[in-house]
Amino acid sequence: MKFNNNEIKLVIFDLDGTLIDSTSIWNDVDIAFFKKRGMDVPKNYAKEIAHIGLLAAANLTKDKYLP
């Protein structure tokens, strides 16, 4: 299929998991976040937030782990 450049309005490209893997970056973020609060990362934290989205993970973290 041939495309004319004027026909393309939007392109979505999911970089994470395709060219890069950000898993280790998020692990570092979790460690820094909890360390700043004098805490270790809870044992099953990564698994607990893995598939719930950023906003839901932030709310869960605040409600469950912060005073």
N, C-alpha and C positions, 0 to 999 in steps of 0.2 A: 504494500500500500504506500503510495506516495503522498506526502503532506505538503501543502503550501504553507510557508511560514505565517501568512496572514490568517490561516485557519486555526492555528494553535493559540488558545487564549490562556491556558493554565496547564502547568505540569506539576504533579506531586511526585516527589521522590522520597522514599523512606530510607534514609542513610543508615540509621542505627540497625544493626543486625545484617546489613548488606555489605557495607564497606568498613564499618567500625563496630566495635562491641563496647557499649558504654557501661556494661555491668560493673567493671572494676571502679569506674568513676563514681557510680552511685554508692558502692560500698565505702569508698573514701569519704563521700559526703555524709553517710550515716555515722561513720566513726567520728568525724570532726564535730558533727552536730551533738552527739551524745557526750563526747569528751568535753566539749565546751560547758556542758551542764554537770560535769563530774560523774558521768555514768558510763558504763560499758554498753555496747549495743546489745539489746536483748537477744537471747539465743535464737529464736525463730523469727526475728524481725524482718529480714529480707524476704522470707517465704510468705510472711503475713501480709506484706504490702505489695508483693510482686505484680499482682494483676488487678489492682483496684484503682489505678490512676493517681496522679500527683495530688490533686485536691483531697481526695478521700484518704490518701496516705498521710497527708499533713494533718487532717482532722483526727484520724485514728491515733497518730503519734501524740498529738496534743492532749486528747481525751484520756488515753490509756497510760502514757508514760510521763507526762509533765504534771507537776503539782498545781 
